[in-house]
């Protein structure tokens, strides 16, 4: 059995939900792995990001959102409104904010407001943080219209995100 691991670095906008269409990058790594039969896992280590598998929607709005992305954003905004003020959701509570402003695993949160991202956590929990794809004859079985998207739901600041790709098989 062979295991192939890599990571993508993706930069989020910081003022709106960011969709990264990563299908071709993942396909290139499947090919580079040399694995003909197996699985490919695409995953986010971030608690405010999701990985989804969806049809490419060719129509786009002014910001570059595909229409299916606009529909998903609207659905989730109705279900889980953007976190705008402290106390809108139970999270973050005072203890979470205190710990977040202190040295936490060598990283310090820049500002307390960056913790007002409860909506991003809930959206990520709802949609999930990974997708698994079957590899047959060296190709991911995603059909002609299936595309892979890495989504950063956290709109509070621009930053780099990591997407893990793990390919296992023979």
C-alpha positions in Angstrom: 0.0 0.0 0.0 1.2 3.5 -0.8 0.3 6.7 1.1 0.8 10.1 -0.5 0.3 13.3 1.5 0.4 16.9 0.5 -1.1 20.3 1.5 -2.5 23.2 -0.4 -2.2 26.8 1.0 -5.3 28.8 0.1 -5.7 32.5 0.9 -9.2 33.7 2.0 -10.6 37.1 1.2 -11.4 38.1 4.8 -14.6 40.2 4.1 -16.9 37.5 2.7 -17.2 33.7 2.5 -14.4 32.3 0.3 -14.8 29.4 -2.1 -11.7 27.8 -3.5 -12.4 25.5 -6.4 -9.5 22.9 -6.1 -10.6 20.1 -8.4 -7.7 20.3 -10.8 -5.1 20.6 -8.0 -6.5 17.5 -6.4 -6.5 15.6 -9.7 -2.8 16.6 -10.3 -1.9 15.1 -6.9 -3.8 11.9 -7.6 -1.8 11.6 -10.8 1.5 12.4 -9.1 0.8 9.8 -6.4 0.9 7.0 -9.0 -2.0 5.3 -7.1 -4.3 3.5 -9.5 -6.8 2.0 -7.0 -7.6 3.6 -3.7 -9.1 6.7 -2.0 -8.4 10.4 -1.9 -9.3 12.3 1.2 -9.5 16.1 1.0 -9.7 17.7 4.5 -9.6 21.0 6.4 -7.9 21.1 9.8 -9.8 24.4 10.5 -13.0 24.5 12.5 -14.5 27.2 10.4 -13.9 25.7 7.0 -15.6 23.0 4.9 -14.8 20.7 2.0 -17.7 20.0 -0.3 -18.4 18.2 -3.6 -20.8 20.0 -5.8 -21.7 20.6 -9.4 -19.9 23.6 -11.1 -22.4 26.4 -11.7 -21.2 28.3 -14.7 -23.2 31.5 -13.9 -21.6 33.9 -11.5 -22.4 37.1 -9.8 -20.3 40.3 -9.5 -18.1 38.9 -6.8 -17.4 35.7 -8.6 -19.8 33.5 -6.6 -21.3 30.7 -8.6 -25.1 30.6 -8.4 -25.1 27.4 -6.4 -22.8 29.1 -4.0 -25.1 32.0 -3.7 -28.0 29.6 -3.0 -26.0 27.8 -0.4 -24.9 31.1 1.2 -28.5 32.3 1.4 -29.8 29.0 2.8 -27.1 29.0 5.5 -27.5 32.7 6.3 -31.2 32.0 6.9 -30.4 29.0 9.1 -27.3 30.4 10.8 -27.1 34.2 10.6 -23.7 35.9 10.6 -22.3 36.6 14.0 -22.3 40.4 14.3 -22.3 41.0 18.1 -21.2 39.5 21.3 -24.1 37.6 22.9 -25.9 36.9 19.6 -24.9 33.2 20.2 -23.8 31.6 23.5 -20.3 31.2 21.9 -17.9 32.9 22.5 -18.3 33.3 26.2 -16.1 35.4 28.4 -13.8 32.4 29.3 -13.2 31.6 25.6 -12.4 35.2 24.9 -10.0 35.4 27.8 -8.1 32.2 26.8 -8.1 33.3 23.1 -6.4 36.6 23.9 -3.7 34.8 25.9 -0.9 32.8 24.5 -2.7 29.7 23.1 -0.4 27.0 21.7 2.2 29.7 20.7 -0.4 31.8 18.8 -2.1 34.9 20.1 -5.5 36.0 18.7 -5.0 39.5 17.2 -8.3 40.9 18.6 -11.3 39.7 20.6 -13.6 40.6 17.6 -12.0 37.8 15.6 -13.7 35.3 17.9 -17.2 36.5 16.8 -17.3 33.8 14.2 -19.8 31.3 15.7 -21.7 31.2 12.5 -18.6 30.0 10.7 -18.1 27.2 13.2 -21.7 26.1 12.9 -21.7 26.1 9.1 -18.5 24.1 9.1 -20.0 21.6 11.5 -23.2 21.3 9.4 -21.4 20.8 6.1 -18.4 18.9 7.3 -14.6 19.3 7.0 -13.7 16.6 4.5 -14.7 14.6 1.4 -13.5 11.1 0.3 -13.2 10.1 -3.3 -12.8 6.7 -4.9 -9.8 6.3 -7.3 -10.2 3.7 -10.1 -7.7 3.3 -12.9 -5.8 6.3 -11.6 -8.7 8.7 -11.7 -11.0 10.1 -9.1 -14.6 9.0 -9.7 -16.2 12.4 -9.7 -18.1 12.4 -13.0 -18.0 15.2 -15.6 -19.7 17.9 -13.5 -18.4 17.2 -10.0 -16.1 19.7 -8.5 -14.3 20.0 -5.1 -14.5 23.2 -3.1 -12.7 24.3 0.0 -14.8 26.9 1.8 -13.7 29.4 4.5 -16.8 30.5 6.3 -14.9 32.9 8.6 -15.3 36.4 7.2 -13.5 38.3 9.9 -10.0 38.5 8.4 -7.8 37.6 5.4 -5.5 34.7 6.1 -3.9 31.6 4.6 -5.7 28.3 5.1 -4.4 24.7 4.8 -6.1 22.0 2.8 -4.8 18.4 3.4 -4.8 15.8 0.6 -4.2 12.2 1.6 -4.2 9.5 -1.1 -4.0 5.9 -0.1 -4.0 2.8 -2.3 -2.0 0.7 -4.7 
